Structure formats: structure tokens, C-alpha cells
């Protein structure tokens, strides 16, 4: 007989946007057995009884845009995710996924450079990777896209050119294999190599394959700054040409000159939906971005991959061209100061973690551009950055849009380490605090969203978009992915200076009926599942 859990006296916010109500919740096995007034039987009937009086119980949060991917093999407890109430993560974003891989094995290709504890691939197909996740165990559920950059690099490397007919056919074949293995769709990262070298017609051809499988297309668009309007138009056109549902990743306007453009882009998205398309977006509630430091460089520098990029940085004549272009783009010390070194791969550069590029330049007695080149070359272009370039008003504007959901745009991080382990760099605090920050800062303190609307955006909206059947709502027979939190205290604690901090107020988290967080502490349970397309 399945074990049963009783949650008493909770304020239930069921994920649909409906009004809260006080109720008991009974969990049996991995499902919700009952919501209502529990019968007066003895507590001995239950393995666990939680008094949730004064607390909110809601569906587990769905991270609509995560990057844990292969990192889950090295951190199966996913502490930074489950401690903020995330019970399901959508992986494989920004054009990168851990598979397919050329040959029998290789390094896991992720958007950010691998950390020391990153997994090495022993798979080729996406299905083999997903099986590895299941065999290793995981604390949260995972659903994944397959990455356009990953597929393109397998077929044609990092070349700046269009694919031949044979290469496009090979890309379609790899995409079909991944979709058959359980990927929910295709993701693109059109600022990253090699996806940045693709043309819209290539994406449209691939998305026609996605449509055949009833999948989705998620896009880190080609531009999020001066050409933001054009990039949104491209994303909408893919939807129009293929009838594929589209997810615009981490929607924002980068750079002060572009602040306010999201009002127009959201109008474009809404108009497209009114015309019968299916376009949604996600965001993280912070005014700093985070990605690889090499992304500061012009697009053409990335052609051919990292080794050729480093060669260009070592060549004096090429470096002069890069300098001229970059100094036109970053015209003031203030713009350099907005770029902060987040993580480095090589020990002798650790002193720069947490410093902005102006401070790094001062420490090296160099100009900011020369300091940038020094760090990239010494770190073999593996450095990551945090960059303050967004407006709080834009964040709020996107947050209020009814088709916006939320994502950390981050991988799972450890919160506890063994004797020989140390925290890695200063990652963006979104990895630790995205969902509690919304509930604390933007619901309770600033009243930008109502509690019910915020939770709808965290639960039923992404569940519906990504086809997560039986999740995203608290109702009888749905999967028992449940978060119980204190609405009066919930808030993020992670900061840019001290990111490795668990949030406040997340009391209990259940994944498939098993507690992964109990009384604010990790339990070590691994009840997470891989959710495959149509599974």
C-alpha cells in the first residue's frame, strides 16, 4: 500500500489563478488523493503530517528556462533549485543540450564552460543521456529541448556559413532522433556560435520537423538590444511559417538606449496570439544578465570555435580590428564597470572573480580592453560574466504580461560542500532566488502581481505550454509536486556579492509525493523523474 502524507490547514493556491481557500491535502504515493477537509482519522494513518496553518500550499514551481542539463549528473540533489521550490526544470535551452554528440563520447556541450565537477559524456543520443539521468537519480523532474547549436556543431562545426542540402538533412535527422527520444522541441541560441551563423530559413526548415512531432521552439533571440524589434519579428515569423508554438527566452531589452522597447515587443507578441499563433515568453526578475565573457566580442570573432577565437586575440593586426569595434560599442568606463567577472576556470585568475572590468584593468595596470583580452586568453575563453544592463521598469513590464512565465536561466548549484570542495565563483543570484524573489519582492512588498497570478505564471502556465500533463495544478489525481511556504517571510537571500545562500520562507517541497525539503532542510531524497515528450 502506498505511503500517505497529510498536509493540514493550508491556504491552497491551486495554480489556476482562482481564489485561495483553506484546506487539507492528502498525498498517496506520487499523487494528490484528496483536497478538502480530511476525515477525523488518527494521524497514525499517515507517514507524515504537516500543520501548514498560515502557510500557502501551491503546485511545485516550474523553472521554464533552466540550464542544469549535464550538471545534474554531478549535482543530483539540485540544492539551489529545490530549496527555492522548483520541482520541474525545463532544460536544453539557448541552443545547447548535452546531446547529440558526435562519436561515442566527448565533453558535454553547455552554454557556459564546464566546471570542475561537470560530467563527461558517455552517450551519443539524447535518449541515452536521459537514461543516464534516471539511473543516477535526481531530486527534481526534468524536461528538455534539444539544442540547435549542439546539432549544428555536430554536423558542420563552428563554420560561419549556410548548411548544404546534405548537412541540413543530417541536422533534420538528428533533430528527429532527439524528438523521438523525448525532447519537447528545439531551442536556439542565436547570439552564440554556431547558431549565430544560421539564417532564418534554416530555423524554419528545422521547425517544420518540430511541428511534425507536435513540439515547441524556444529561442534565445538573435538580438536583445538595438535590433530587439527585428529579433522578435523573426521569432514570430518562425511561428507563422511553421505553426510551431514559440517560447521567447528571458525576454528583455539590453542597454539603456533600448529600455522601454519591451512595451512594443509585448504588443507584437499579443497581436500575434490574437492572430492565432502561440507565443509566450519567460524572464528572470533581476536587472543583470549572465553569460560567457567572450560574448562581449564581435560575432565574427567566434567563427571556427574557441581555438580560432583565441588565435585572433593573439594576432596583433586582428586584435586592432577587435579593439576598434569593441571600443565603439563600450564607449565609457561606466559601461566597462557594468561587466563583472563571475567565474574563471584557472586558479591564477580567481582574484578577479567578483570584480568589474574597470577594477580588473586597474589591478593589471591595463586599459579595460587589454584586461579583457588578457583574462580571455589566460582562461582559454572559459570565463563567465554578470552584466548590469537591464531596467527595473522593463522587468516589471514583462512580469505583468499575462503570457510571461519565470525561469532561473541558471544551472543547479550546490549549497553544501565536502571538505575538499569550495564554492565555484560568484554566479548570478538568480540561480538561488528567482521564485522566492518574485513572491517576496514583487508580490508581497511591491504588489506588482497578486499571489494567485504569480503562482499561475510559475505553475499552470508553463505546465500547459510544455505539455506537462498532471502537473502545474493542485487537484485530485495530479502529481504531488507541492511547495509550502510562508507568504509573510518568503524572499531571496542570494546577492551578487554572496550568491550561495538559500532563500527564506520555503518550508516544505514535495516532488512526486516525496519530501525533498522538509522544515527548510534538504532531505536527500531523489524522487525526480525525466518527463519525455508525450510521456
N, C-alpha and C positions, 0 to 999 in steps of 0.2 A: 504493500500500500504506500502511496506517495506521502512524503512528509508535508505537513501543513504549517503555515505561518499565519498569525493573526495580527493585523495592524488595527488598533482601536482608536476611535475618536479623531481620526484625521480630517483636516479640511481638504476635501478632494477637489483638485482642479484636473479635470479628466482629459485635457488636451484638445478638446473640440472648440474651445472658445466660450463654452457655456458657463453659467454661474457656478461658483464653488458651493459645495454642500458638505456638511459634517457626516461622516460615515465610517463604518468599519470596512476593512478589506481582508478577505481570506484568500491566501495563496495555497494552492495544492499542486505539488510538483512544479512544473515550469509555467503554470497558467494561473490566471486570476479565477478563482472558483466562485467568488461571491462579493458583491459590493452592496452594503446595506447594513442594517442592524443585525449583528451576529447573534445567533441563538445563545441562550444563557448557559451553555455547557461549560464544563470545567476547562481552565487553561491547560490542564494536563492533556487535553486533546491535541495540543499544538506543540511542535518542537520549539517554536519561538513565538513570543508575544511581545509586541511593541506598543507602548502607550504613546500615541502621536498627538495627544491633545495640544492645541496651539500651534501645531506644525502643518505644513502643506504636504500632501502626497500627490504626486503627479507622474505621468509617464516618464520613463528614462529619457534623458536628453540625447538627441541625435546630432552628432557632430557632422554637419553637412559638408564640411570640407576639411579633411584631415590629411596628415602626411606620415602616419605611423608606418604603414607598409611593412617592409622587411625589418624595421626596428622592433616590431612586436616579437620577433624570434629572440631578440636579445633582452627584451623587457616585456615578458608575457603578462606581468601584473599591471602594466599600463597605469601606473600610480597617478600621474598627473591628469589622466583622463577621468578615471572612475571617481577620484576624490572630488571632482567638480560636478559629478552627477551624470557623466556621459556613459551611456550603456551601449551605444552603437556608433561606430565611426565609418564614414564614407571615405575610403582611401583611393589611391591611384589617380590623384588629381594633378593638375598643371602639366599634363602630358607625360608624366613619369609613373611607371609601375614596375614592380620587381620582376615582371615577366611580360613578354617573352624574352629569352636570352639566346644569343647565337651560340651554337656549340653545346657542349654537355654541361658546362658550368662557367661561372665567372662572378665578377663583383655585382652586387645588387645595385642597379642604377636608380638613384633617387634624385629629387630636385636639388637637395642640399648635399654637400660632400659627406661621405660616411664618417661616423665617429669610430673611436677605437673598438667599441663593443658591437659595431654593426655586423650583421650576419653576412656570410659568404654563401652565394647561391649554390645549391646542389640540385637544381631543377632547370628545366628549359621552358615548359609551358606554364601558363597561369594556373591551370588546374593542379599541377604538381606543387606549385607554391602554396596554393590554398590548402592542399592536403598537409603540407609541412606545418602550416599554422595550426591546423586542427590537432595534429599529432603532438605538437609542442605544448598545446594548451594556451588559453588566453582568457583574460578576465572580462573582456567586453566583446560584443558582437562586431563583426567586420563585414562590410560590403565594399566591393571595389570596382572602379573603372579600369580599363586598360589604356595605357598612355600612348598618344600619337608620337611623341618624341622617342619613346622606347621602341616602338615598331619601326619608325623611320630609321633610327640608328642601326637597327639590326639589318635592314635591307640596304641602306645606302650611306651608312656612316654619318659624318657631320658635314657632308658636302652642301655648299650653297648653290643648289640647282633644283630643277624640277625632276621628278622621277620619270624614268622611261615607262613605256607601257608594261613591260615585264616587271619592273620594280613596283609599279602601282598594283599590279595583280598580286604580287607577293605580299605587299602590305595588306591588301584585302584578305588574303588567305590567313595571315597571322591574326588579323582582327577577328575574322570569323571563328578561328580556333579559340581565341580568348573569350568571345561571347558564348560559344558552346560550353566552355569550361566554367561559366558562371559570372563573367563580368557583366555589369549592368549597362555598360555603354563605353563610349570613347571619350577621353579627356584630351584637351590640347593645352599646351603652354607656349603661346605664340610670341613670347619675348625670349624664350630660351632656345639654344641650339639643340637639335637641328630644326625644331618646329618653326622657328622664326624665318627659315628659308623657304617655307611652303607657301603656295598661293591658295586663294580661296577655293579654286576648282578642285584641288587635291582633297581638301577637307570635305567638300560637298560629295565627291565620289566615295569617300570613306563613310560618310554619314548615311549614304544610301544603303550601305551594308548594315549599319547600325539599325536603320529603320526596318530592314527585313527581319531583324531579331527583336523588334519592339523595344529597342534600347534607347538610351539617352546620350546627349552630347553635353559635356561640361567644358567650359572654355575659360582659361586664363587668357584674356583677350590680347590682341596684337599691340595694343597701346592703352595705357590708363592715364595719360597726361594730355599732351597737346592734340593728339589725334583720338581722344576718347570717343567722340561722337561717331567718327568713322568706324572705330572698332566695334561699337555696339551695333551699328548698321550691318557690319559683316556678320556678327553673331545672329542677328535677326534674319539676315538673308539665307544663312545656312538652314535655319528653321523653315523658312518659306520655300526653299528649293527642295527640301527633303522630307518635310513634315515630321522631323525628329524633335522631341521635346528638348529644350535647351536650358542649361543652368549656367548663368554668368557668375564666375567665381570671384569672391572677395571684391564686390563692386565698390569702386571708389574713384576719386579724382586726385591724381598725384601732382603736387606742385601748386604753389599759391596762385599762379596765373590761371590755373584751371579749376580752382574752387568755385563751387556753385553749378558746375556743369551737370552734376548728378540730377538736378531738378529736370533738366531736359532729357537726359538718358532714361530716367524713370518714366517720363511721359511717353518716350518712344517704346519702351517695354510694354507699358499698359496699352498703348494703341495697338501693338502687335497682338496682344492677347485678345483684345476686343475683335480683332480680325480673324480669330480662330486659331492662332498659334499658341504654343505652350512654352512660355519663357518666364523663368524665375531667377532669383539671384540669392547670394549669401554674402555675409560680411562678418568681420570681427570688430568688436567695439573699442578700438584704440586708434590713435592718430599717428602711429608709427607703423611702417611696413617692415618686412624682414625677408631677406633672400641672400643669394651669394654676392659677395663684394664685387666679383668680376662683372656683374650686371651693370655696373657704372660705366663700363667701357662701351664704345660704339658697337653696333650689331656686327659689322664686317670683321671685327677683330676675333669673333668667335668661330668663324668659318674653319672647318677642318678639325675642330676639337681643342682640348686643353693644351696639348703639346704645341700645336701651331700658335695658339694664343700666347703662350709663354715665349715662343721664339720671336713673335712680333714685339713683345715687351722688351726683349733683349737687343733688338735691332735698332740702332740709333736713328736711322732715317725714318723707319716706320713709326718709331716712338714719337718723333716730332709731329707726324700727322695726327697721331692719337692725342697728343698734348693739345694741339690746336683745337681739335674738335671738342675735347672734354672741357677745356678752359672756356670755350664759348658756351657750353652747357652749364657749367658751375662757375659763375662769374664772381662770386664773393666768398669771403671767409665764412660767412654765416651759412652758406649752402654746404660747404665742406664740414662745418661743425654739426650739421644735422645727420651726418653719416657716422655711425658708431660701430666699431669692431665688436662683433658679438662672440664669435668662436673662431679659434685658429686650430690648425691641425698639428703644427710643430711647436715643440715646447719652448724654444727660444723666443717665440713671439707672444707668449702668454701675457707678458707685461702690458700688451696693448689691448687686451680684452676689456671692454667697458669704456675705452677712451674714444673720443670722436677723432675724425681725421685731422682736425687742426691740432689737437693735443698730440696725436701720433707724430705729426710733422715737427712739432716743437721738440719732442723727445728725440727725434732723429736728426734735428737741425737741418731739415729739408723743407722744400716747398710742399704743399699738400699733394700735388700731382706726383711728385717724385716719391713721397712717402707711400702713396697708394701703389705705385709700381713696385716699390721695394717689398711691401707686405705681400702683394700678389705673387711675385716671383719667388720670394723666400718660402711662401706657404703653398707653392705649386697650385695657386688659384683655388685653394680649398677654403678660404676664409669666408665667413658669413657676416652679414651686417644687419643692423637695425637702422632704419632711416625715418626721421620725423618729417613727414611731407603731406600729411592729411589735415583736414579741417574738422573740428568738432561739429560744426553746423552740418557739414556733409554727412558725417557719421550718423547724426540724428535723422537727417532727411532720408537716408537709405533705410535706417532702422524702422521708421514709421511706415514705410511702404508695405502694403499688405501681402506682397508676394516675396518678401525677404525672409530668409531663414538664417541661421547662425552657424559659423564654423570657426574652429580654432586656427586653421591654416598652420598647424603645427603637428609634430610627431609626439608620441607618448614619451614622457621623461620620468626618470626615477626620482623619488623623493627620499629614499633611504639608500645608503651605500655600505658596502662591506669595508673592512679595514684597509684594503688595498685600492679602494675606489675613491674617486673625487668627482664633484660636480663638473660638468663639461661646459665651460664658458659662461656667458650671460645671455641665454636665449630670451626671446621676446616673451613677456609675461602672459601673452595670450595662450601659451601652452598650458598654463596652470589655472587661469582665472576667467576665461571668456564667459562662461554661462553664469557663475555667481556674480560677475561684474554687471551683467545685464540686469539680473534680479535685484541687486543691491543699489547700484548707481542709477540705472535708467528706469527701474520700476519704482522702488521704494523712495529713493531720495529725490530724483528729478521728475518722476511721474511722466516720462516720455511715452511709456507703454503701460497699459493695465497689466496686472498679473496674468489674467487669463489670456490676453493677446500674446504676451511674451512667451508663455508656455505653449500656446498653439504653434508659434513660429519655431519653437525648439523641438516639437514632437510630431503632431499630426501632419503639419505641412510638409516637412521633409519625408516622413513615412509615406505619405501619398505620392510625392514626387518620385522617390526612389524605389517604389514598389515593395515596401517593407510590410508585407501582409501580417496582420495580427499585432503590429507594434504602433506606437505613437498615440494610443488612446488607452485610458483606464476603463475597461468594461469586461463583463463576464466572458471568459474563454480567451481573452487576449493574453499574449505572453506577459509574464510578470516581470517586466522591466520597469522598476519603480524607484523614484527618488523621493526621499522625505527630508524636508529642510525647514529651518526656522526662518520665516519671512521677515522677522524683525532684526535678524543679525546677519543674514547671508550677504557675503561680499567677497570680492577677491582680495588676497593679501600679497600676491606676487607683484614685484615692481621691476623696473628696468635695472635698478642697481642691485636688488636682491630678488632674483626671479624664483628661486627654488623654495617657494612657500605654498603650502596647501591653502585653499580658501577657507573661509569661516562660514559656519551655519549649515553645511551639508552633513546631515546626521546619519542617514542610512541610504544605501544604494543596493538595489536588487537587480541581478541580471539573470533572466530565465529562472526566476524564483529563488535564487541563492544569493545571500548577502555577500557582496564584495567589500562593502563599507558598513560597519556596524558601530554605532556610537562614535562616529567620526574617525574610526580607525580601520585600516585595511585588514581584511580577514585572511588574505592569501588564497581565497577560493578562485577557481578558474572555470566558471560556468559559461564563458563566452562561446559563441558559435560563428562559423563562417556562413553568411547568408548569400546564396548564389541566386543569380537572375532566375526568376520563376520558381524558386525553391520555397 
